[in-house]
Amino acid sequence: MDEATEPVLRIAARVLLLDSLDRVLLFRYIEEDTGDPHWTTPGGALEPGETHRAAALRELAEETGLRQATLGPEIWIREEVFRWGGVMLRQQERYFLARVEGHDLPPELESAHAADRIQEHRWWTLEELEGSTDAMAPRALPTLVRSLLEDGPPQKPFDVGT
């Protein structure tokens, strides 16, 4: 691919899913070009004609099996340019907050996760997030989660950087 090529725009919706213990569900991906792992929240690209909220609910159902989830407010926005699957992407994301009592992902999701390149999933406590050296998206995720837990959702979504 020619490096001068403009990145492909992809619009995405993500969900910061917290359980009753304030743990965050994250998925681990391996970057294809570098082999580096990173953790991120459930979510993905919007389908044609789909709203961000509808996409967040669909992605949450597809990736976690939660089909009756209630989304809370939109909390963050983010844009990042990266290579995925041999394509340079400029991904614009909106994050929504959702809470569940607790949730174990059904085993039948393993093949869908493999197709989406999800290597594993895990519920993280705030202390585990803050103590981790693993790459996370967004990069400031531990700080953002702490602020959310201490101060509640923001009045309006704000840009969290890459």
HELIX and SHEET records of a PDB file:
HELIX    1   1 HIS A   52  THR A   64  1                                  13    
HELIX    2   2 PRO A  107  LEU A  109  5                                   3    
HELIX    3   3 GLU A  110  ALA A  115  1                                   6    
HELIX    4   4 LEU A  126  GLY A  131  1                                   6    
HELIX    5   5 LEU A  141  ASP A  151  1                                  11    
SHEET    1   A 5 GLY A  43  ALA A  45  0                                        
SHEET    2   A 5 VAL A   8  LEU A  18 -1                                        
SHEET    3   A 5 VAL A  87  ARG A  99  1                                        
SHEET    4   A 5 LEU A  71  TRP A  84 -1                                        
SHEET    5   A 5 PHE A 158  ASP A 159  1                                        
SHEET    1   B 4 ILE A 118  TRP A 124  0                                        
SHEET    2   B 4 VAL A  24  ILE A  30 -1                                        
SHEET    3   B 4 PRO A  37  THR A  40 -1                                        
SHEET    4   B 4 MET A 136  ALA A 137  1                                        
END                                                                             
